[in-house]
């Protein structure tokens, strides 16, 4: 199962906040621990950028959508492009 973690790392990335999958433990009542994956809540959404007069499709977490509403799309894209989460 560890090989599956590497396959979905890049596809499970929020392009605004940089959130990606996290690894943790399932803990039973008997305190047995086994590995599990916490996936981010990602949605594929189209946004219109008035500054560039074009549409862009992003894979964004729900927290990222709230962040876009708060800061503005263009400001979030500048940070995301600097971090390499969004291509030009």
Secondary structure, 3 states (H helix, E strand, C coil): CHHHHHHCCCCCECCCCCCECEEEEEECCCCCEEEEEECCCEEEEEEEECCCCEEEEEEEEHHHHHHHHHHCHHHHHHHHHHHCCCCC
